[in-house]
Amino acid sequence: MIKKSSNLLLVDDDPSLLKLLGMRLTSEGFSVCTAASGPEALKMLYKERIDLVISDLRMDEMDGLALFSEIQKQQPGMPVIILTAHGSIPDAVSATQQGVFGFLTKPVDRDALYSAIDQALAHRAPAGDESWREGIVTRSPLMLRLLEQARMVAQSDVSVLINGQSGTGKEILAQAIHAASPRANQAFIAINCGALPEQLLESELFGHGKGAFTGAVSSREGLFRAAEGGTLFLDEIGDMPPALQVKLLRVIQERKVRPLGSNRDLDINVRIISATHRDLPKAMEKKEFREDLFYRLNVVNLKIPTLQERTEDIPLLANYLLKQSAERHKPSVRRFSTEAMKRLMSASWPGNVRQLVNVIEQCVALSTAPVIGDALVEQALVGENSALPTFAEARNQFELNYLRKILQMTKGNVTHAARLAGRNRTEFYKLLSRHELDASDFKE
């Protein structure tokens, strides 16, 4: 039986059954958390790292299937086993069709339960050496679940699309996937698809022969060939010109690349990971991104949360970055004051982890004492936030902050929130969808 590092969450509104099952599983070596309702379980998932949820089906406040649905929104792929004293074929069919891992009837057969737990936990990424993701510092359940998914997908060669705002660490996650994969000993090569003009980007990716274009005084193998046997990371793939999207699609489909100026195809063996901050489905609607290419790249989708969504990581990250920066520049700087850390925790971090890195670097550089004070952090934050965003970035940030505030004020009541915003419900729901907000997250 798999026990090591296995954290189970039990959910049941019957306290005696919850206690009994919890004691039984604890005695088998599992680490067990318990929740007396669906909403309580969802809060627990934010606080704790959970490997498997075992829930009763019939509960007053939120039944087991509704809880499963919310868990999949919060942590996609989390295995859930449903228990019920009202077992029936329709219930079991409905549960399994929705993706529930197992469905058992009460009184639960001990061997059947342990077998279901073993099978569910066997689908996790293998435990062991964590050096593959040493550059990612986190204790956030959202990030830990993301890393578990990343490690699982690393074992295969499927294409991965990483979504996330600028500064969240998309390239670092791509490097971690490469490091956890069988290709780890081969090259990891990254290129920003939005940073180069079209002809230069084409040459960089596919290579060129001597004389293929003006200035091509020698041949170049290209990054697909340079990454042979390893991983090619295509950052900001959403900014790739349409003409190049067609050529990239052909390379992915045929596993062959033809350098510019050549009439010969060359075989390639490369794993592709791509990333973007853009909403590619919207870009496809506008005919700015090819649908067939999207489905080739988006075999597995991983979304990195913003720093605002993982605030519990800020002290951990800040101290880690402080130590790194102090070792490089000023070893006398040791720590943040309590007020300085509170200031870091309460900042909005529109630039995510990249902005936090810059703030820490500035604080260390300007500190004249072993302890970084509140005023120095405030100065660094003002300096970081003084950079003028684009109109679109400023509008989007304002909309997001406004929607969060109005949902907090109305405690997630969409009708009331739409009325306060001067919008009808349909328009308001569209705004929430655009900013990926769920009104139920703001309900008490």
RONUGU-818683 format. One line per 5 residues: number of its first residue (from 1); their letters; for each residue x negated, y, z of C-alpha. Coordinates in steps of 0.05 Angstrom, whole numbers, plus 5000, padded with zeros to 4 digits. Each point is the difference from the previous one (the first is absolute). Layout:
BEGIN
NUM) a) X:Y:Z ~ ... $
This chain:
BEGIN
1) mikks) 5000:5000:5000 ~ 4976:5070:4983 ~ 4993:5041:5064 ~ 4938:5042:4996 ~ 5015:5075:4992 $
6) snlll) 5073:4984:4985 ~ 5047:5054:5027 ~ 5074:4981:5000 ~ 5059:5047:5010 ~ 5063:4967:5028 $
11) vdddp) 5067:5036:4991 ~ 5064:4978:5036 ~ 5054:5037:5039 ~ 5006:4941:5048 ~ 4949:5015:5055 $
16) sllkl) 4997:4928:5026 ~ 4987:4969:4932 ~ 4949:5054:4984 ~ 4963:4985:5065 ~ 5003:4925:4990 $
21) lgmrl) 4975:5000:4928 ~ 4947:5052:5018 ~ 4973:4956:5056 ~ 4999:4938:4956 ~ 4961:5035:4944 $
26) tsegf) 4952:5034:5049 ~ 4984:4932:5030 ~ 4982:4976:4930 ~ 4947:5054:4995 ~ 5037:5054:4961 $
31) svcta) 4999:5074:5019 ~ 5074:5018:5007 ~ 5037:5066:5000 ~ 5076:5003:5011 ~ 5055:5047:4980 $
36) asgpe) 5074:4998:5022 ~ 5027:5033:4936 ~ 4983:5014:4927 ~ 4984:5075:5011 ~ 4955:4982:5059 $
41) alkml) 4964:4949:4955 ~ 4988:5053:4946 ~ 4969:5046:5052 ~ 4956:4943:5024 ~ 4975:4988:4929 $
46) ykeri) 4974:5072:4998 ~ 4962:4990:5065 ~ 4974:4929:4996 ~ 4965:4958:4948 ~ 5049:4944:4986 $
51) dlvis) 4988:4939:4956 ~ 5069:4968:5002 ~ 5071:5020:5022 ~ 5049:4948:5028 ~ 5069:5030:5006 $
56) dlrmd) 5070:4978:5020 ~ 5051:5008:4944 ~ 5060:5024:5040 ~ 4985:5063:5040 ~ 5048:5057:5016 $
61) emdgl) 4960:5062:4981 ~ 4964:4973:4938 ~ 5004:4928:4975 ~ 4941:4959:4979 ~ 5008:5011:4925 $
66) alfse) 5007:5076:5009 ~ 4937:4998:5043 ~ 4964:4960:4946 ~ 5020:5051:4948 ~ 4972:5058:5042 $
71) iqkqq) 4936:4960:5015 ~ 4987:4991:4926 ~ 5006:5075:4989 ~ 4952:5014:5057 ~ 4951:4942:4989 $
76) pgmpv) 5012:4964:4934 ~ 4982:4927:5002 ~ 5006:4992:5075 ~ 5025:4928:5011 ~ 5066:4994:5038 $
81) iilta) 5032:4937:5028 ~ 5075:5005:5017 ~ 5032:4959:5056 ~ 5075:4992:5009 ~ 5050:4960:5041 $
86) hgsip) 5049:5013:4944 ~ 4960:4963:4947 ~ 5035:4990:4934 ~ 4979:4986:4928 ~ 5024:5069:4976 $
91) davsa) 4959:5035:5054 ~ 4938:4960:4982 ~ 5009:5012:4925 ~ 5010:5074:5011 ~ 4939:5005:5045 $
96) tqqgv) 4953:4962:4954 ~ 5024:5037:4938 ~ 4982:5066:5035 ~ 4930:4974:5014 ~ 5005:4976:5073 $
101) fgflt) 4944:4950:5010 ~ 5039:4949:5042 ~ 5070:4989:5027 ~ 5010:4954:5061 ~ 5062:4984:5041 $
106) kpvdr) 5005:5001:5076 ~ 4985:4962:5042 ~ 4934:5004:4964 ~ 4962:4936:4989 ~ 4931:5012:5028 $
111) dalys) 4962:4964:4945 ~ 5041:5034:4945 ~ 4986:5068:5031 ~ 4925:4988:5007 ~ 4997:4974:4929 $
116) aidqa) 5035:5062:4974 ~ 4953:5045:5040 ~ 4939:4963:4973 ~ 5024:5006:4929 ~ 5016:5074:5008 $
121) lahra) 4933:5017:5032 ~ 4963:4959:4947 ~ 5022:5053:4949 ~ 4959:5053:5036 ~ 4931:5019:4976 $
126) pagde) 4947:4956:5032 ~ 4971:5027:5065 ~ 4926:5008:5010 ~ 4946:5049:4980 ~ 5026:5071:4997 $
131) swreg) 4938:5031:4966 ~ 5038:5004:4934 ~ 5040:5059:5026 ~ 4948:5031:5046 ~ 5011:5069:4969 $
136) ivtrs) 5074:5001:5020 ~ 5012:5020:5073 ~ 5070:4988:5024 ~ 5046:4972:5054 ~ 5064:5021:4965 $
141) plmlr) 5048:4942:4988 ~ 5015:5029:4931 ~ 4927:5000:4981 ~ 4985:4932:5032 ~ 5057:4969:4960 $
146) lleqa) 4975:5033:4937 ~ 4930:4973:5012 ~ 5029:4930:5011 ~ 5035:5005:4933 ~ 4936:5027:4968 $
151) rmvaq) 4960:4941:5026 ~ 5051:4951:4974 ~ 5002:5030:4930 ~ 4923:5004:4999 ~ 4997:4924:4994 $
156) sdvsv) 5032:5001:4931 ~ 4983:5039:4936 ~ 5067:5035:4992 ~ 5000:5074:4983 ~ 5014:5047:5059 $
161) lingq) 5029:5070:4997 ~ 4986:5042:5062 ~ 5047:5059:5013 ~ 4986:5056:5049 ~ 4992:5074:5008 $
166) sgtgk) 4933:5033:4985 ~ 4951:4988:5057 ~ 5032:4937:5028 ~ 4942:4956:4981 ~ 5022:4963:4937 $
171) eilaq) 4929:4986:4976 ~ 4979:4975:5069 ~ 5058:4950:4999 ~ 4981:4978:4930 ~ 4928:4988:5024 $
176) aihaa) 5027:4960:5058 ~ 5041:4956:4953 ~ 4938:4988:4958 ~ 4959:4984:5062 ~ 5051:4948:5023 $
181) spran) 5004:4968:4931 ~ 4959:4944:4967 ~ 4970:5055:4957 ~ 4968:5035:5060 ~ 4929:4985:4978 $
186) qafia) 5012:5032:4932 ~ 5006:5074:4981 ~ 5055:5047:5024 ~ 5005:5058:4952 ~ 5047:5060:5007 $
191) incga) 5020:5053:4951 ~ 5049:5059:5007 ~ 5044:4998:4938 ~ 5023:5072:5009 ~ 4930:5030:5006 $
196) lpeql) 4975:4990:4929 ~ 5023:5023:4931 ~ 5032:4945:4958 ~ 4942:4983:4953 ~ 4949:4999:5057 $
201) lesel) 5047:4957:5043 ~ 5009:4951:4942 ~ 4925:4995:4991 ~ 4988:4991:5075 ~ 5051:4943:5004 $
206) fghgk) 4989:4962:4935 ~ 4929:5020:4981 ~ 4976:5023:4932 ~ 4950:4983:4946 ~ 4943:5045:4977 $
211) gaftg) 5028:5054:4955 ~ 5073:4985:5017 ~ 5012:5074:5009 ~ 4961:5065:5002 ~ 4950:4996:5057 $
216) avssr) 5000:4924:5004 ~ 4925:4993:4992 ~ 4998:4932:5032 ~ 5049:4943:5015 ~ 5035:4994:5066 $
221) eglfr) 5033:4937:5029 ~ 5058:5034:5036 ~ 5028:4988:5070 ~ 5041:4938:4981 ~ 4935:4966:4980 $
226) aaegg) 4961:5029:5059 ~ 5052:4971:5048 ~ 4996:4931:4969 ~ 5017:4948:5053 ~ 5019:5054:5049 $
231) tlfld) 5054:5053:5010 ~ 5016:5063:4960 ~ 5038:5053:5040 ~ 5040:5048:4957 ~ 5015:5059:5045 $
236) eigdm) 5056:5049:4982 ~ 5024:4954:4945 ~ 5063:5043:4994 ~ 4958:5054:4968 ~ 4973:4956:4944 $
241) ppalq) 5017:5029:4931 ~ 5055:4961:4963 ~ 4954:4979:4942 ~ 4952:4968:5049 ~ 5057:4965:5036 $
246) vkllr) 5013:4960:4936 ~ 4927:4978:4995 ~ 4997:4983:5074 ~ 5062:4957:4993 ~ 4967:4961:4942 $
251) viqer) 4937:4988:5042 ~ 5041:4973:5058 ~ 5043:4956:4956 ~ 4944:4970:4959 ~ 4944:5003:5051 $
256) kvrpl) 4956:5028:4945 ~ 4969:5069:4989 ~ 4978:5032:4935 ~ 4948:5057:5008 ~ 5010:5063:4960 $
261) gsnrd) 4969:4994:4931 ~ 4998:4924:5004 ~ 5042:4949:4962 ~ 4985:4944:5049 ~ 5040:4981:5062 $
266) ldinv) 4962:4980:5063 ~ 5029:4954:5053 ~ 5007:5029:5070 ~ 5012:4970:5069 ~ 5021:5058:5044 $
271) riisa) 5050:5009:5056 ~ 5038:5065:4994 ~ 5024:5042:5059 ~ 5032:5067:4984 ~ 5025:5057:5042 $
276) thrdl) 5043:5063:4994 ~ 5033:5054:5040 ~ 5052:5009:4946 ~ 5070:4970:4998 ~ 4989:4955:4939 $
281) pkame) 5073:4978:4992 ~ 5017:5074:4992 ~ 4942:5009:4952 ~ 5027:4941:4960 ~ 5069:5034:4996 $
286) kkefr) 4965:5061:4971 ~ 4962:4956:4951 ~ 4934:5022:5032 ~ 4980:4930:5020 ~ 5011:4934:4963 $
291) edlfy) 5049:4952:5031 ~ 4963:4938:4974 ~ 4934:5025:5029 ~ 5034:5015:5067 ~ 5024:4928:5007 $
296) rlnvv) 4931:4974:4982 ~ 4967:5042:5054 ~ 5055:4996:5052 ~ 4999:4924:5012 ~ 4990:5016:5074 $
301) nlkip) 5014:5069:5028 ~ 4968:5025:5064 ~ 5020:5067:5029 ~ 4954:5035:5049 ~ 5036:5040:5054 $
306) tlqer) 4983:5073:5010 ~ 4961:5021:5062 ~ 5065:5031:5025 ~ 5031:4931:4999 ~ 4944:4969:5041 $
311) tedip) 4987:5053:5052 ~ 4980:4947:5050 ~ 4937:4992:4958 ~ 4978:5073:5007 ~ 4962:4993:5067 $
316) llany) 4967:4936:4975 ~ 4980:5031:4933 ~ 4978:5065:5031 ~ 4953:4966:5050 ~ 4973:4953:4946 $
321) llkqs) 4987:5058:4952 ~ 4970:5043:5056 ~ 4951:4945:5017 ~ 4980:4992:4927 ~ 4992:5075:4988 $
326) aerhk) 4962:5011:5065 ~ 4950:4945:4983 ~ 4986:5033:4933 ~ 4999:5073:5021 ~ 5002:5015:5074 $
331) psvrr) 4992:4942:5051 ~ 5013:5047:5059 ~ 5075:5004:4982 ~ 5035:4945:5039 ~ 5076:5008:5001 $
336) fstea) 5063:5043:4994 ~ 5032:5035:5058 ~ 5070:4978:5020 ~ 5031:5063:4970 ~ 4959:4992:4936 $
341) mkrlm) 5026:4930:4991 ~ 5072:5024:5012 ~ 4989:5052:4946 ~ 4977:4946:4952 ~ 5060:4957:5017 $
346) saswp) 5050:5056:4988 ~ 4971:5023:4933 ~ 5040:4985:4936 ~ 4941:4973:4959 ~ 5025:5013:4929 $
351) gnvrq) 4931:4978:4975 ~ 5004:4935:5040 ~ 4936:4963:5021 ~ 4957:5040:4952 ~ 5021:5064:5035 $
356) lvnvi) 4986:4970:5068 ~ 4930:4981:4977 ~ 4987:5072:4979 ~ 5027:5029:5065 ~ 4956:4953:5042 $
361) eqcva) 4938:5016:4958 ~ 5012:5075:5010 ~ 5012:4992:5075 ~ 4935:4961:5009 ~ 4961:5050:4958 $
366) lstap) 5025:5061:5039 ~ 5001:4970:5070 ~ 4949:5028:5049 ~ 5021:4954:5057 ~ 5006:4925:5011 $
371) vigda) 5076:5006:5003 ~ 5039:5028:4941 ~ 5053:5049:5025 ~ 5070:5018:4978 ~ 4979:5066:4969 $
376) lveqa) 4950:4967:4954 ~ 5051:4950:4975 ~ 5051:5055:4988 ~ 4948:5040:4961 ~ 4984:4939:4957 $
381) lvgen) 5073:4985:4987 ~ 5014:5073:4980 ~ 4940:4996:4952 ~ 5025:4935:4970 ~ 5071:5025:4992 $
386) salpt) 4979:5066:4969 ~ 4987:4966:4933 ~ 5057:5022:4955 ~ 5042:4940:4976 ~ 5033:4999:4932 $
391) faear) 5071:5025:4995 ~ 5026:4929:4991 ~ 4960:4974:5060 ~ 5025:5058:5044 ~ 5072:4990:4979 $
396) nqfel) 4998:4925:5012 ~ 4968:5009:5069 ~ 5052:5052:5018 ~ 5057:4955:4977 ~ 4972:4941:5039 $
401) nylrk) 4990:5040:5065 ~ 5069:5032:4992 ~ 5035:4933:4990 ~ 4964:4969:5059 ~ 5019:5058:5045 $
406) ilqmt) 5073:5002:4978 ~ 5007:4924:5009 ~ 4969:5006:5070 ~ 5050:5056:5017 ~ 5059:4959:4976 $
411) kgnvt) 4973:4934:5027 ~ 5005:4968:4931 ~ 5072:5021:4985 ~ 4997:5010:4924 ~ 5067:5035:4995 $
416) haarl) 4981:5051:5052 ~ 4929:5008:4972 ~ 5026:5012:4929 ~ 5049:5052:5025 ~ 4945:5037:5037 $
421) agrnr) 4956:4997:4938 ~ 5055:5027:4956 ~ 4999:4938:4955 ~ 5052:4947:4986 ~ 4986:4929:5024 $
426) tefyk) 4979:4974:4931 ~ 4949:5055:4991 ~ 4975:4990:5071 ~ 4991:4925:4991 ~ 4960:5014:4937 $
431) llsrh) 4955:5047:5040 ~ 4990:4946:5053 ~ 4985:4948:4946 ~ 4949:5046:4966 ~ 4962:5008:5065 $
436) eldas) 5010:4927:5021 ~ 5037:5018:5063 ~ 5051:4955:5034 ~ 5053:5036:5043 ~ 5007:4939:5045 $
441) dfke) 4928:5011:5024 ~ 5024:5064:5034 ~ 5059:4971:5037 ~ 4994:4992:5075 $
